[in-house]
């Protein structure tokens, strides 16, 4: 199950707290994530992700039910509501990859991700824990 990202990072949504007209660009917070990947099609992975603003970038830390953890750095495009992110499992550097997190108008964050030198894409959705983001 280590082949899931955060995706993170990881690797990836914000819960709907307000209408789109008042969409907040503050991404910092704690998130609960679920996702799938094509290498394990019958499994759903679960995890947690923490996003913090670090100057012009964002740091992302995530951990999953299989004890895999990832760290990453992302760039947020406010106009497109996307985060481009690079991530790595510090315990297994073969699990290094990229992800694109899309923040929907309703606040949901969906992520497509892959590891370097792989030909499949994983998918995840994250929601803000109550009282954060």
BELQUI-V811615 format. One record per backbone hydrogen bond with DSSP energy under -1.0 kcal/mol. CO is the residue of the C=O (numbers start at 0). NH is the residue of the N-H. If there is no record, write none. Layout:
BEGIN
CO;NH  CO;NH
END
This chain:
BEGIN
6;10  7;9  7;10  9;7  9;8  10;7  10;8  10;9  11;125  18;21  19;22  28;50  29;128  30;48  31;126  32;46  33;124  34;44  35;122  36;39  39;42  44;34  45;64  46;32  47;62  48;30  49;60  50;28  51;58  53;56  56;53  57;73  58;51  59;71  60;49  61;69  62;47  63;66  67;63  69;61  70;87  71;59  72;85  73;57  74;83  76;80  76;81  80;102  81;76  82;100  83;74  84;98  85;72  86;96  87;70  88;91  91;94  93;95  94;88  95;115  96;86  97;113  98;84  99;111  100;82  101;109  103;106  106;13  107;103  108;125  109;101  110;123  111;99  112;121  113;97  114;117  121;112  122;35  123;110  124;33  125;108  126;31  128;131
END
